[in-house]
Amino acid sequence: QVQLVESGGGLVQPGGSLRLSCVVSGGTFDWMGWTRQAPGKQRELVASISESGLVYYADFVKGRFIISEDSAKKTGYLEMKSLEPDDTAVYYCNAYTRSIGANGVRNLWGQGTQVTVSS
């Protein structure tokens, strides 16, 4: 029932900005993280945020990316600025979610959105 729907990816020039969105359709989330994967490389955690507002940033994006959520905790965002070619990857949102009217937490992944930084 609950699913994560990502959007906001695309092609940008170096130094540009982009905002990714992750909508938790049919539920809410307690924690959300963003993970990226470039061709031939392992997935790496970019940033995460908990329901209490605690945030984590990988060193390679610190000061450039901002993770946030809306008041209802149904949508998470990853605002990216000063983008570099090395940021090119498929970005996935991951969240621990709760469906409406149900107990328990489920770990779900979005479908991924392509971010390409190139001239």
C-alpha positions in Angstrom: 0.0 0.0 0.0 2.6 2.5 1.0 5.1 3.5 -1.6 7.8 6.0 -2.2 7.6 8.2 -5.3 10.7 10.2 -6.2 11.0 13.2 -8.5 13.2 16.1 -9.3 16.1 14.5 -11.1 17.5 15.7 -14.3 20.4 17.3 -16.2 22.1 20.3 -14.7 25.4 22.1 -15.3 28.2 22.1 -12.8 27.5 24.6 -10.1 23.8 24.3 -10.6 21.1 23.3 -8.1 18.4 20.7 -7.9 15.8 19.6 -5.4 14.7 16.0 -5.1 11.4 15.0 -3.6 10.2 11.8 -2.0 6.5 11.4 -1.4 5.4 8.7 1.0 2.2 7.8 -0.7 -0.4 6.2 1.6 1.5 6.7 4.8 4.0 8.5 6.9 7.7 8.1 7.7 9.7 8.1 10.8 13.1 8.3 9.2 14.2 9.0 5.6 17.6 8.7 4.0 19.0 9.5 0.5 21.4 7.0 -1.1 23.1 7.4 -4.5 24.8 4.9 -6.9 27.0 5.8 -9.8 27.7 3.2 -12.6 30.3 0.7 -11.5 30.3 2.0 -7.9 28.7 0.9 -4.7 25.8 2.7 -3.2 26.6 5.4 -0.6 24.5 7.2 1.9 24.2 10.9 1.2 22.0 12.2 4.0 19.3 11.2 6.4 16.8 12.8 8.8 14.8 11.3 11.7 11.4 12.3 13.0 13.1 14.2 15.8 14.9 16.3 13.3 18.4 14.7 13.7 20.3 14.9 10.4 23.3 13.2 9.0 25.4 14.3 6.0 28.2 12.5 4.3 31.4 14.4 4.2 31.4 14.8 0.5 28.1 16.7 0.5 28.4 18.6 3.7 27.7 22.3 3.2 26.2 21.7 -0.2 23.2 19.5 0.4 20.2 20.1 2.7 17.8 17.4 3.8 14.4 18.4 5.1 10.8 17.2 5.5 7.3 18.7 5.6 5.3 19.2 8.7 3.1 16.1 8.0 6.2 13.9 7.4 4.7 12.7 4.2 7.3 14.2 1.9 11.1 14.4 2.2 13.4 16.7 0.2 17.0 16.8 -0.7 18.1 20.2 -1.8 21.4 20.1 -3.7 23.5 23.1 -4.6 27.0 23.6 -6.1 26.6 20.3 -8.0 29.7 18.7 -9.3 30.2 16.0 -12.0 31.0 13.5 -9.3 27.5 14.0 -8.0 26.2 12.2 -11.1 24.3 9.1 -9.9 20.9 7.6 -9.4 19.5 8.9 -6.2 17.2 6.7 -4.1 15.1 7.6 -1.1 14.7 5.1 1.7 12.3 5.4 4.5 10.8 3.6 7.5 7.1 4.0 6.9 3.8 3.5 8.6 0.6 2.9 6.6 -2.6 4.7 7.5 -4.5 2.7 10.1 -1.9 0.1 10.6 0.8 -0.6 13.3 4.4 -1.4 12.7 7.1 0.1 10.5 8.2 -1.0 7.0 11.4 -0.2 5.3 10.8 0.9 1.7 12.8 2.3 -1.2 11.9 4.6 -4.0 12.3 3.9 -7.7 15.3 6.1 -8.0 15.8 9.3 -10.0 18.7 10.1 -12.3 20.9 13.2 -11.5 23.4 14.1 -14.2 25.8 17.0 -13.8 27.5 17.9 -17.0 28.3 20.8 -19.3 
